[in-house]
Amino acid sequence: MNAEPAIREVEPGDCPRICELWNAFIRSSVVTFTNEERTPAGLVRFVEQKRRNGHPFLVATVAESIVGFATYGQFRSGPGYAHTMESTIMIEAGAQSTGTGRRLMGQLENHARTRGVHSIFAGVSAENAGAVSFHEKCGFVRVSCLKEVGFKFGRWHDLILLQKFLD
């Protein structure tokens, strides 16, 4: 994959493809600890809620095909956390290590800065060394390892929290 990805806001018609990408991770990995697959209708509602909250949902495309997505939302509920977000970013295997993730993360960070976000967290499975490395290369710093907080595939998983200050 040599083409530079285009980054844009999600459109409702993108939801089936995003579900394919997301559900592949859900079924086969501990990139996410959930086992509940996404549906296009549910994803449309999720995106609409993101928009109502002023949070972006971005997609990366190469030759009109979605190869990744990224979004953020408030880290925890309540007004005291209004300036702290948690990011989600997923890139299909063929588009990893191509700069796609960095471009998506850069756009997320720029959006967050314009909204007065102080910091962004990433929660990454300890088994996902590539994602930990990616976030560190983007300027995130490990702040914690939560032991055995995720359960999937019949076993417990650790979650590494990384944080980046934006202001």
Salt bridges, closest charged atoms under 4 A:
GLU4 OE2 - ARG103 NH1 3.39
GLU9 OE1 - ARG51 NH2 3.90
GLU11 OE2 - ARG8 NH1 3.85
ASP14 OD2 - ARG8 NH1 2.71
GLU20 OE1 - ARG17 NH1 3.45
GLU37 OE1 - ARG27 NH1 2.85
GLU92 OE1 - ARG17 NH2 2.46
GLU109 OE1 - ARG113 NH2 3.84
GLU109 OE1 - LYS164 NZ 2.91
GLU127 OE2 - ARG155 NH1 2.66
GLU127 OE2 - HIS157 ND1 2.83
GLU136 OE2 - ARG142 NE 2.75
ASP158 OD2 - LYS147 NZ 3.50
ASP167 OD1 - HIS118 ND1 2.82
